[in-house]
Amino acid sequence: MEIFLQILALLLACIAAYLIGSINFAIIVTRLFAKKDIRDFGSGNAGMTNVLRTLGKGPAALVTVGDFCKGMLAVFLGHLILQFLGNGIPFYADYLIALLVMLGHCFPLFYGFRGGKGILVSAGVILVLDWKVLLIIFATFLVVVLLTKTVSLGSISAAAMFPIATLIVSLLEKAPHPVLDTLAALVIGGLVIFMHRSNIKRLLNGTENKFGSKKK
């Protein structure tokens, strides 16, 4: 019975994470402010950067807060479910929840499975998992963007840094499962990079937008 409850709790936590991830704030905010679908404009991506270029700083700020907070909410709610039903939180549960909330964001059930690329929602998750890892990732993102003026390259670099930062912090803190933690971070970071595949093509072709560019 205990094993059944643990499996049920993990399943419910993952379903909740996916559904939370499927609440796409870029789409919601754009419809509220402009009565349009953000995916019909700019890069076609349902994310903060496209909202910033299309609608401006105010709507983009709302998307930033919403996407960041839903990553944290998915983990917090997952913890509640696991503690209430499963009588504990296994070490791998956080990474499964993280993956599911990101899959919901990238492939939202409520919006025809066309969502964003997962940077902000993953940042919210990582803040809950380990703020030190997030600090390293954010520093990487900031340095790359400042040097290149290219948000997508900063995002890709941050995603690539995630497993590296996870391994470093895990080893320094003598975490019980550093290799598994790193492999999980590699999967999540890999998903973010995969979602930026069109940006990678434009970067290689020299046609990617620079920061502040209005043109696509």
PyMOL commands that set and color helices and strands:
alter all, ss='L'
color gray80, all
select helices_A, chain A and resi 2-21+25-34+38-40+48-55+57-85+93-106+109-111+119-129+131-148+151-172+178-195+197-205
alter helices_A, ss='H'
color red, helices_A
deselect
rebuild
show_as cartoon
